[in-house]
Amino acid sequence: MAVPFTQLVASTYDAVVNEKNKAADQWSDSSALNYLEKMGGVKRVTPGATLQMTLDYRVNSAADFLAADTTATSTSKTDVLTATGPSWATLVVPTNWSFTDEALNNGDAKIDLLDSLANNAIATHDYTIETAMFAATGGTDGFATFQDLFTEDGTGTVQGIVAGTETWWKNQFKDWGTDTGATLLADYNTLYFACSKGSSGRQPNIIIGYPALYGSFIAALTPQQRFMSAQSATSGFEEVKLINARYIFSAAINASTESAYMFNTNDTALFVAKTAWRKRRPALDFASAAMVNMKIYSVLQLATRNRSRGGVLFS
């Protein structure tokens, strides 16, 4: 019977080429979440039973020009406020390891196992949010999705308000079809202006698009058009803009939708309970097994408080 290891294998160390104390990440991407956080689109709030948002939803209908200085004005009670209260969702990432794993890794190890498991838990947490934000209509166990916040016809029941009836709650939308070049750029502008409502309105500050649609947008731009600053206007695009909105892409957007979502992070954001955002619980031993459990969790919700100032470019 042959020996289990050759002389070379038995006498020579493995060539370990890891980044210092870190496993090479093969799968995660949280580009949209990271950029939202950078843009103020992850809002840490004091938690309550629901995520209550007060809305000034209509003009004061009693406003009028007086036919004469003695014309009577309305005495009806002014009613212009309502609210929406989406429920919180809870995300949990459990991580388990055995006493034996911990003991055998406590020495001259290639990487620190427990640190690697913790890093994986954080990456999993953020990647799960990334994919859930762009999941199919209906969301994931109560966590909302951009496909529901910004529908392709502006309607839908969103956060308890029926936009088909309450038309002030409809989002903006634009079908780009198969447009390319200048026509595609015009589609983006149409949606941007609709979301802005006017030149001095609160304009979208972020666009998150499907990668191929992002590529088509870049291809349609003329050289040195819409760089972030003169310093970045060298060659290629470091960061891309449409007017005042930064444009990023996420592989989590479903290929079947080929969409781009446009909004202002003051209105639409990932709201998180500030006491429960990427919260790491203490590691606890299992009662009936020689194992340890550690959880990372968040209480959060993707929500909007001004749906009409956001929209979707779709095909």
BALOBA-1460 file (C-alpha; in Angstrom, 3 decimals):
// residues 315
<rec num="1" residu="m" x="0.000" y="0.000" z="0.000"/>
<rec num="2" residu="a" x="1.304" y="3.436" z="-0.905"/>
<rec num="3" residu="v" x="2.243" y="5.851" z="1.888"/>
<rec num="4" residu="p" x="-0.405" y="8.551" z="2.478"/>
<rec num="5" residu="f" x="1.902" y="11.537" z="1.836"/>
<rec num="6" residu="t" x="4.854" y="11.943" z="-0.507"/>
<rec num="7" residu="q" x="8.278" y="12.906" z="0.804"/>
<rec num="8" residu="l" x="7.917" y="16.443" z="-0.589"/>
<rec num="9" residu="v" x="4.516" y="17.006" z="1.037"/>
<rec num="10" residu="a" x="5.729" y="15.562" z="4.323"/>
<rec num="11" residu="s" x="8.865" y="17.723" z="4.407"/>
<rec num="12" residu="t" x="7.644" y="21.056" z="3.017"/>
<rec num="13" residu="y" x="5.323" y="23.697" z="4.438"/>
<rec num="14" residu="d" x="2.322" y="24.777" z="2.394"/>
<rec num="15" residu="a" x="2.709" y="28.109" z="0.601"/>
<rec num="16" residu="v" x="0.013" y="30.086" z="2.392"/>
<rec num="17" residu="v" x="-0.616" y="33.345" z="0.534"/>
<rec num="18" residu="n" x="-3.568" y="34.737" z="2.482"/>
<rec num="19" residu="e" x="-4.048" y="38.414" z="3.120"/>
<rec num="20" residu="k" x="-2.922" y="38.883" z="6.716"/>
<rec num="21" residu="n" x="-5.323" y="36.996" z="8.997"/>
<rec num="22" residu="k" x="-8.120" y="37.182" z="6.426"/>
<rec num="23" residu="a" x="-9.857" y="34.802" z="4.068"/>
<rec num="24" residu="a" x="-10.416" y="36.013" z="0.501"/>
<rec num="25" residu="d" x="-14.087" y="37.008" z="0.091"/>
<rec num="26" residu="q" x="-15.528" y="35.210" z="-2.942"/>
<rec num="27" residu="w" x="-19.169" y="36.241" z="-2.831"/>
<rec num="28" residu="s" x="-20.254" y="39.380" z="-0.983"/>
<rec num="29" residu="d" x="-21.072" y="42.788" z="-2.411"/>
<rec num="30" residu="s" x="-22.970" y="45.549" z="-0.666"/>
<rec num="31" residu="s" x="-22.282" y="48.498" z="-2.974"/>
<rec num="32" residu="a" x="-25.734" y="50.040" z="-2.667"/>
<rec num="33" residu="l" x="-25.870" y="49.709" z="1.117"/>
<rec num="34" residu="n" x="-22.376" y="51.130" z="1.529"/>
<rec num="35" residu="y" x="-23.157" y="54.096" z="-0.699"/>
<rec num="36" residu="l" x="-26.491" y="54.720" z="0.983"/>
<rec num="37" residu="e" x="-24.657" y="54.874" z="4.295"/>
<rec num="38" residu="k" x="-22.141" y="57.305" z="2.815"/>
<rec num="39" residu="m" x="-24.965" y="59.493" z="1.459"/>
<rec num="40" residu="g" x="-26.959" y="59.615" z="4.691"/>
<rec num="41" residu="g" x="-29.399" y="57.009" z="3.435"/>
<rec num="42" residu="v" x="-28.998" y="54.792" z="6.502"/>
<rec num="43" residu="k" x="-30.830" y="56.696" z="9.218"/>
<rec num="44" residu="r" x="-30.345" y="55.667" z="12.852"/>
<rec num="45" residu="v" x="-33.555" y="56.486" z="14.699"/>
<rec num="46" residu="t" x="-34.956" y="56.000" z="18.184"/>
<rec num="47" residu="p" x="-37.104" y="52.869" z="17.898"/>
<rec num="48" residu="g" x="-40.819" y="52.728" z="18.637"/>
<rec num="49" residu="a" x="-43.606" y="50.215" z="18.095"/>
<rec num="50" residu="t" x="-43.719" y="51.201" z="14.412"/>
<rec num="51" residu="l" x="-41.719" y="53.518" z="12.182"/>
<rec num="52" residu="q" x="-44.077" y="56.505" z="12.323"/>
<rec num="53" residu="m" x="-43.807" y="59.191" z="9.613"/>
<rec num="54" residu="t" x="-46.020" y="62.281" z="9.602"/>
<rec num="55" residu="l" x="-46.966" y="63.462" z="6.110"/>
<rec num="56" residu="d" x="-48.143" y="66.889" z="4.940"/>
<rec num="57" residu="y" x="-50.108" y="65.411" z="2.076"/>
<rec num="58" residu="r" x="-52.216" y="68.115" z="0.490"/>
<rec num="59" residu="v" x="-52.592" y="71.811" z="-0.143"/>
<rec num="60" residu="n" x="-54.865" y="73.825" z="2.118"/>
<rec num="61" residu="s" x="-58.051" y="73.788" z="0.042"/>
<rec num="62" residu="a" x="-59.318" y="76.994" z="1.677"/>
<rec num="63" residu="a" x="-56.645" y="79.117" z="0.012"/>
<rec num="64" residu="d" x="-58.300" y="81.656" z="-2.288"/>
<rec num="65" residu="f" x="-57.958" y="85.098" z="-3.779"/>
<rec num="66" residu="l" x="-60.499" y="87.439" z="-2.219"/>
<rec num="67" residu="a" x="-63.074" y="88.907" z="-4.582"/>
<rec num="68" residu="a" x="-63.266" y="91.850" z="-2.200"/>
<rec num="69" residu="d" x="-61.527" y="92.781" z="1.020"/>
<rec num="70" residu="t" x="-64.693" y="91.834" z="2.904"/>
<rec num="71" residu="t" x="-65.118" y="88.401" z="1.291"/>
<rec num="72" residu="a" x="-65.611" y="85.711" z="3.935"/>
<rec num="73" residu="t" x="-62.930" y="83.065" z="4.299"/>
<rec num="74" residu="s" x="-63.401" y="79.417" z="5.149"/>
<rec num="75" residu="t" x="-64.126" y="78.474" z="8.763"/>
<rec num="76" residu="s" x="-63.671" y="74.719" z="8.212"/>
<rec num="77" residu="k" x="-60.977" y="73.042" z="10.261"/>
<rec num="78" residu="t" x="-57.785" y="72.687" z="8.270"/>
<rec num="79" residu="d" x="-56.946" y="69.022" z="7.631"/>
<rec num="80" residu="v" x="-53.652" y="68.526" z="5.787"/>
<rec num="81" residu="l" x="-51.730" y="65.927" z="7.832"/>
<rec num="82" residu="t" x="-51.709" y="62.145" z="7.857"/>
<rec num="83" residu="a" x="-49.135" y="59.484" z="8.702"/>
<rec num="84" residu="t" x="-47.694" y="56.184" z="7.620"/>
<rec num="85" residu="g" x="-46.317" y="53.601" z="10.018"/>
<rec num="86" residu="p" x="-44.446" y="50.702" z="8.423"/>
<rec num="87" residu="s" x="-43.560" y="47.824" z="10.728"/>
<rec num="88" residu="w" x="-39.991" y="46.981" z="11.666"/>
<rec num="89" residu="a" x="-38.227" y="43.907" z="10.275"/>
<rec num="90" residu="t" x="-35.533" y="41.950" z="12.122"/>
<rec num="91" residu="l" x="-32.458" y="40.480" z="10.456"/>
<rec num="92" residu="v" x="-30.406" y="37.892" z="12.356"/>
<rec num="93" residu="v" x="-27.150" y="36.221" z="11.322"/>
<rec num="94" residu="p" x="-26.381" y="33.268" z="13.643"/>
<rec num="95" residu="t" x="-22.846" y="31.859" z="13.720"/>
<rec num="96" residu="n" x="-21.952" y="28.549" z="15.391"/>
<rec num="97" residu="w" x="-18.674" y="26.763" z="16.089"/>
<rec num="98" residu="s" x="-17.551" y="23.872" z="18.232"/>
<rec num="99" residu="f" x="-15.257" y="23.809" z="21.244"/>
<rec num="100" residu="t" x="-12.984" y="21.575" z="19.170"/>
<rec num="101" residu="d" x="-12.818" y="24.122" z="16.320"/>
<rec num="102" residu="e" x="-11.836" y="26.841" z="18.763"/>
<rec num="103" residu="a" x="-9.215" y="24.705" z="20.499"/>
<rec num="104" residu="l" x="-7.499" y="23.454" z="17.329"/>
<rec num="105" residu="n" x="-7.384" y="26.934" z="15.797"/>
<rec num="106" residu="n" x="-5.760" y="28.388" z="18.924"/>
<rec num="107" residu="g" x="-2.169" y="28.129" z="17.797"/>
<rec num="108" residu="d" x="-0.080" y="28.593" z="14.659"/>
<rec num="109" residu="a" x="-3.142" y="28.955" z="12.425"/>
<rec num="110" residu="k" x="-3.356" y="30.195" z="8.850"/>
<rec num="111" residu="i" x="-6.049" y="32.636" z="9.920"/>
<rec num="112" residu="d" x="-7.981" y="33.280" z="13.119"/>
<rec num="113" residu="l" x="-11.141" y="31.182" z="12.784"/>
<rec num="114" residu="l" x="-13.307" y="33.192" z="15.166"/>
<rec num="115" residu="d" x="-12.324" y="36.522" z="13.602"/>
<rec num="116" residu="s" x="-13.066" y="35.071" z="10.181"/>
<rec num="117" residu="l" x="-16.477" y="33.845" z="11.287"/>
<rec num="118" residu="a" x="-17.267" y="37.282" z="12.747"/>
<rec num="119" residu="n" x="-16.136" y="39.021" z="9.533"/>
<rec num="120" residu="n" x="-18.260" y="36.625" z="7.507"/>
<rec num="121" residu="a" x="-21.272" y="37.373" z="9.730"/>
<rec num="122" residu="i" x="-20.966" y="41.123" z="9.108"/>
<rec num="123" residu="a" x="-20.500" y="40.597" z="5.358"/>
<rec num="124" residu="t" x="-23.486" y="38.223" z="5.329"/>
<rec num="125" residu="h" x="-25.572" y="40.778" z="7.237"/>
<rec num="126" residu="d" x="-24.835" y="43.563" z="4.748"/>
<rec num="127" residu="y" x="-25.148" y="41.315" z="1.683"/>
<rec num="128" residu="t" x="-28.527" y="40.045" z="2.897"/>
<rec num="129" residu="i" x="-29.788" y="43.633" z="3.185"/>
<rec num="130" residu="e" x="-28.369" y="44.437" z="-0.265"/>
<rec num="131" residu="t" x="-30.207" y="41.555" z="-1.930"/>
<rec num="132" residu="a" x="-33.411" y="42.101" z="0.063"/>
<rec num="133" residu="m" x="-33.646" y="45.779" z="-0.978"/>
<rec num="134" residu="f" x="-33.935" y="44.658" z="-4.610"/>
<rec num="135" residu="a" x="-35.926" y="41.460" z="-4.068"/>
<rec num="136" residu="a" x="-39.114" y="40.707" z="-5.999"/>
<rec num="137" residu="t" x="-42.336" y="42.478" z="-5.182"/>
<rec num="138" residu="g" x="-43.726" y="41.521" z="-1.808"/>
<rec num="139" residu="g" x="-40.442" y="41.844" z="0.044"/>
<rec num="140" residu="t" x="-38.835" y="39.401" z="2.454"/>
<rec num="141" residu="d" x="-40.633" y="38.589" z="5.726"/>
<rec num="142" residu="g" x="-41.866" y="42.138" z="6.177"/>
<rec num="143" residu="f" x="-38.754" y="43.890" z="4.861"/>
<rec num="144" residu="a" x="-39.719" y="46.203" z="1.992"/>
<rec num="145" residu="t" x="-38.143" y="46.275" z="-1.448"/>
<rec num="146" residu="f" x="-37.507" y="49.055" z="-3.962"/>
<rec num="147" residu="q" x="-39.779" y="47.223" z="-6.406"/>
<rec num="148" residu="d" x="-42.689" y="47.914" z="-4.048"/>
<rec num="149" residu="l" x="-41.664" y="51.413" z="-2.984"/>
<rec num="150" residu="f" x="-41.341" y="52.526" z="-6.619"/>
<rec num="151" residu="t" x="-43.686" y="50.613" z="-8.926"/>
<rec num="152" residu="e" x="-43.724" y="50.722" z="-12.712"/>
<rec num="153" residu="d" x="-47.093" y="52.523" z="-12.810"/>
<rec num="154" residu="g" x="-46.775" y="54.522" z="-9.598"/>
<rec num="155" residu="t" x="-49.663" y="52.747" z="-7.885"/>
<rec num="156" residu="g" x="-49.748" y="50.068" z="-5.189"/>
<rec num="157" residu="t" x="-50.478" y="49.925" z="-1.490"/>
<rec num="158" residu="v" x="-47.260" y="51.121" z="0.124"/>
<rec num="159" residu="q" x="-46.888" y="51.474" z="3.890"/>
<rec num="160" residu="g" x="-50.654" y="51.223" z="4.264"/>
<rec num="161" residu="i" x="-51.570" y="53.968" z="1.776"/>
<rec num="162" residu="v" x="-53.385" y="53.049" z="-1.466"/>
<rec num="163" residu="a" x="-51.682" y="55.122" z="-4.152"/>
<rec num="164" residu="g" x="-54.355" y="54.284" z="-6.726"/>
<rec num="165" residu="t" x="-56.831" y="56.250" z="-4.587"/>
<rec num="166" residu="e" x="-54.470" y="58.666" z="-2.849"/>
<rec num="167" residu="t" x="-52.763" y="59.830" z="-6.019"/>
<rec num="168" residu="w" x="-50.457" y="62.211" z="-4.141"/>
<rec num="169" residu="w" x="-48.674" y="59.026" z="-2.934"/>
<rec num="170" residu="k" x="-47.892" y="57.782" z="-6.459"/>
<rec num="171" residu="n" x="-44.213" y="57.506" z="-7.374"/>
<rec num="172" residu="q" x="-42.707" y="58.718" z="-10.647"/>
<rec num="173" residu="f" x="-41.876" y="56.249" z="-13.425"/>
<rec num="174" residu="k" x="-40.470" y="56.107" z="-16.941"/>
<rec num="175" residu="d" x="-40.284" y="53.200" z="-19.396"/>
<rec num="176" residu="w" x="-36.950" y="53.352" z="-21.209"/>
<rec num="177" residu="g" x="-37.917" y="50.468" z="-23.503"/>
<rec num="178" residu="t" x="-34.931" y="49.795" z="-25.779"/>
<rec num="179" residu="d" x="-33.685" y="53.379" z="-25.927"/>
<rec num="180" residu="t" x="-29.973" y="54.108" z="-26.250"/>
<rec num="181" residu="g" x="-27.706" y="57.116" z="-26.546"/>
<rec num="182" residu="a" x="-29.275" y="60.557" z="-26.341"/>
<rec num="183" residu="t" x="-32.790" y="59.097" z="-26.152"/>
<rec num="184" residu="l" x="-31.844" y="57.059" z="-23.079"/>
<rec num="185" residu="l" x="-30.325" y="60.146" z="-21.459"/>
<rec num="186" residu="a" x="-33.577" y="61.995" z="-22.167"/>
<rec num="187" residu="d" x="-35.473" y="59.217" z="-20.357"/>
<rec num="188" residu="y" x="-33.265" y="59.687" z="-17.299"/>
<rec num="189" residu="n" x="-33.811" y="63.445" z="-17.424"/>
<rec num="190" residu="t" x="-37.587" y="63.011" z="-17.699"/>
<rec num="191" residu="l" x="-37.676" y="60.912" z="-14.557"/>
<rec num="192" residu="y" x="-35.226" y="63.186" z="-12.722"/>
<rec num="193" residu="f" x="-37.295" y="66.293" z="-13.453"/>
<rec num="194" residu="a" x="-40.531" y="64.539" z="-12.447"/>
<rec num="195" residu="c" x="-38.979" y="63.575" z="-9.088"/>
<rec num="196" residu="s" x="-37.649" y="67.106" z="-8.582"/>
<rec num="197" residu="k" x="-41.041" y="68.757" z="-9.339"/>
<rec num="198" residu="g" x="-39.243" y="72.049" z="-10.066"/>
<rec num="199" residu="s" x="-35.798" y="73.586" z="-10.425"/>
<rec num="200" residu="s" x="-35.666" y="74.502" z="-6.743"/>
<rec num="201" residu="g" x="-37.325" y="71.303" z="-5.558"/>
<rec num="202" residu="r" x="-35.592" y="68.618" z="-3.529"/>
<rec num="203" residu="q" x="-33.863" y="66.756" z="-6.331"/>
<rec num="204" residu="p" x="-32.776" y="63.113" z="-6.334"/>
<rec num="205" residu="n" x="-29.268" y="62.683" z="-4.945"/>
<rec num="206" residu="i" x="-28.767" y="59.002" z="-5.762"/>
<rec num="207" residu="i" x="-29.565" y="56.563" z="-8.560"/>
<rec num="208" residu="i" x="-29.054" y="52.818" z="-8.099"/>
<rec num="209" residu="g" x="-29.172" y="50.902" z="-11.353"/>
<rec num="210" residu="y" x="-28.883" y="47.487" z="-12.916"/>
<rec num="211" residu="p" x="-25.255" y="47.015" z="-14.066"/>
<rec num="212" residu="a" x="-26.046" y="46.794" z="-17.795"/>
<rec num="213" residu="l" x="-28.263" y="49.880" z="-17.620"/>
<rec num="214" residu="y" x="-25.496" y="51.715" z="-15.757"/>
<rec num="215" residu="g" x="-23.129" y="50.728" z="-18.567"/>
<rec num="216" residu="s" x="-25.548" y="52.019" z="-21.201"/>
<rec num="217" residu="f" x="-25.756" y="55.322" z="-19.350"/>
<rec num="218" residu="i" x="-21.968" y="55.694" z="-19.320"/>
<rec num="219" residu="a" x="-21.767" y="54.770" z="-23.013"/>
<rec num="220" residu="a" x="-24.291" y="57.502" z="-23.824"/>
<rec num="221" residu="l" x="-22.284" y="60.232" z="-22.101"/>
<rec num="222" residu="t" x="-19.887" y="62.434" z="-24.031"/>
<rec num="223" residu="p" x="-16.242" y="62.493" z="-22.851"/>
<rec num="224" residu="q" x="-15.666" y="64.393" z="-19.592"/>
<rec num="225" residu="q" x="-19.400" y="64.693" z="-19.002"/>
<rec num="226" residu="r" x="-20.794" y="64.450" z="-15.469"/>
<rec num="227" residu="f" x="-17.695" y="63.736" z="-13.466"/>
<rec num="228" residu="m" x="-17.909" y="64.455" z="-9.762"/>
<rec num="229" residu="s" x="-15.218" y="67.128" z="-9.895"/>
<rec num="230" residu="a" x="-12.464" y="68.566" z="-12.032"/>
<rec num="231" residu="q" x="-9.964" y="66.404" z="-10.165"/>
<rec num="232" residu="s" x="-11.722" y="63.226" z="-11.270"/>
<rec num="233" residu="a" x="-12.188" y="64.356" z="-14.878"/>
<rec num="234" residu="t" x="-9.120" y="62.540" z="-16.140"/>
<rec num="235" residu="s" x="-9.807" y="59.346" z="-18.050"/>
<rec num="236" residu="g" x="-12.605" y="56.928" z="-17.345"/>
<rec num="237" residu="f" x="-15.302" y="57.453" z="-14.746"/>
<rec num="238" residu="e" x="-14.447" y="57.336" z="-11.054"/>
<rec num="239" residu="e" x="-17.952" y="58.385" z="-10.049"/>
<rec num="240" residu="v" x="-20.843" y="59.121" z="-12.363"/>
<rec num="241" residu="k" x="-23.620" y="61.689" z="-11.987"/>
<rec num="242" residu="l" x="-26.909" y="62.620" z="-13.551"/>
<rec num="243" residu="i" x="-27.269" y="66.341" z="-12.835"/>
<rec num="244" residu="n" x="-26.988" y="66.308" z="-8.999"/>
<rec num="245" residu="a" x="-27.528" y="62.594" z="-8.411"/>
<rec num="246" residu="r" x="-24.681" y="60.148" z="-7.925"/>
<rec num="247" residu="y" x="-25.196" y="57.020" z="-10.023"/>
<rec num="248" residu="i" x="-24.065" y="53.623" z="-8.738"/>
<rec num="249" residu="f" x="-24.936" y="50.065" z="-9.713"/>
<rec num="250" residu="s" x="-25.699" y="46.902" z="-7.795"/>
<rec num="251" residu="a" x="-25.550" y="43.318" z="-9.009"/>
<rec num="252" residu="a" x="-28.414" y="42.575" z="-6.606"/>
<rec num="253" residu="i" x="-30.932" y="44.223" z="-8.949"/>
<rec num="254" residu="n" x="-32.924" y="41.529" z="-10.742"/>
<rec num="255" residu="a" x="-31.902" y="41.130" z="-14.380"/>
<rec num="256" residu="s" x="-35.552" y="40.710" z="-15.399"/>
<rec num="257" residu="t" x="-36.379" y="44.265" z="-14.303"/>
<rec num="258" residu="e" x="-33.410" y="46.142" z="-15.838"/>
<rec num="259" residu="s" x="-34.326" y="49.061" z="-13.599"/>
<rec num="260" residu="a" x="-32.765" y="52.113" z="-12.012"/>
<rec num="261" residu="y" x="-34.202" y="53.658" z="-8.836"/>
<rec num="262" residu="m" x="-33.929" y="57.403" z="-8.294"/>
<rec num="263" residu="f" x="-34.657" y="59.265" z="-5.039"/>
<rec num="264" residu="n" x="-33.394" y="61.648" z="-2.389"/>
<rec num="265" residu="t" x="-32.012" y="60.031" z="0.762"/>
<rec num="266" residu="n" x="-33.789" y="62.636" z="2.865"/>
<rec num="267" residu="d" x="-37.063" y="61.022" z="1.736"/>
<rec num="268" residu="t" x="-36.279" y="57.372" z="1.079"/>
<rec num="269" residu="a" x="-33.799" y="55.519" z="3.254"/>
<rec num="270" residu="l" x="-32.944" y="52.440" z="5.240"/>
<rec num="271" residu="f" x="-34.212" y="53.312" z="8.710"/>
<rec num="272" residu="v" x="-32.513" y="51.370" z="11.503"/>
<rec num="273" residu="a" x="-33.074" y="51.237" z="15.244"/>
<rec num="274" residu="k" x="-29.989" y="52.999" z="16.552"/>
<rec num="275" residu="t" x="-29.745" y="50.548" z="19.458"/>
<rec num="276" residu="a" x="-29.914" y="47.555" z="17.093"/>
<rec num="277" residu="w" x="-27.816" y="48.173" z="13.989"/>
<rec num="278" residu="r" x="-25.187" y="45.522" z="13.249"/>
<rec num="279" residu="k" x="-25.517" y="44.597" z="16.912"/>
<rec num="280" residu="r" x="-23.268" y="41.756" z="18.042"/>
<rec num="281" residu="r" x="-24.603" y="39.671" z="20.895"/>
<rec num="282" residu="p" x="-22.272" y="37.909" z="23.356"/>
<rec num="283" residu="a" x="-21.169" y="34.396" z="22.438"/>
<rec num="284" residu="l" x="-23.099" y="31.772" z="24.402"/>
<rec num="285" residu="d" x="-22.471" y="28.061" z="24.939"/>
<rec num="286" residu="f" x="-25.145" y="25.636" z="23.805"/>
<rec num="287" residu="a" x="-26.808" y="23.928" z="26.765"/>
<rec num="288" residu="s" x="-26.875" y="20.491" z="25.123"/>
<rec num="289" residu="a" x="-23.844" y="20.533" z="22.809"/>
<rec num="290" residu="a" x="-20.148" y="21.360" z="22.930"/>
<rec num="291" residu="m" x="-20.745" y="24.375" z="20.717"/>
<rec num="292" residu="v" x="-20.936" y="28.156" z="20.856"/>
<rec num="293" residu="n" x="-23.449" y="30.533" z="19.246"/>
<rec num="294" residu="m" x="-22.994" y="34.210" z="18.401"/>
<rec num="295" residu="k" x="-25.592" y="36.415" z="16.670"/>
<rec num="296" residu="i" x="-25.388" y="39.669" z="14.759"/>
<rec num="297" residu="y" x="-28.745" y="41.362" z="14.254"/>
<rec num="298" residu="s" x="-30.472" y="44.545" z="13.156"/>
<rec num="299" residu="v" x="-33.961" y="45.980" z="13.472"/>
<rec num="300" residu="l" x="-34.641" y="47.967" z="10.318"/>
<rec num="301" residu="q" x="-36.936" y="48.874" z="7.441"/>
<rec num="302" residu="l" x="-36.598" y="50.293" z="3.942"/>
<rec num="303" residu="a" x="-39.177" y="53.073" z="3.782"/>
<rec num="304" residu="t" x="-40.152" y="56.371" z="2.210"/>
<rec num="305" residu="r" x="-41.801" y="59.478" z="3.592"/>
<rec num="306" residu="n" x="-42.188" y="61.192" z="0.209"/>
<rec num="307" residu="r" x="-42.952" y="58.625" z="-2.455"/>
<rec num="308" residu="s" x="-43.765" y="61.183" z="-5.144"/>
<rec num="309" residu="r" x="-40.172" y="62.468" z="-5.075"/>
<rec num="310" residu="g" x="-38.751" y="59.086" z="-6.082"/>
<rec num="311" residu="g" x="-39.190" y="56.853" z="-9.078"/>
<rec num="312" residu="v" x="-38.065" y="54.024" z="-11.308"/>
<rec num="313" residu="l" x="-36.670" y="53.806" z="-14.818"/>
<rec num="314" residu="f" x="-37.741" y="50.422" z="-16.138"/>
<rec num="315" residu="s" x="-38.118" y="48.342" z="-19.294"/>
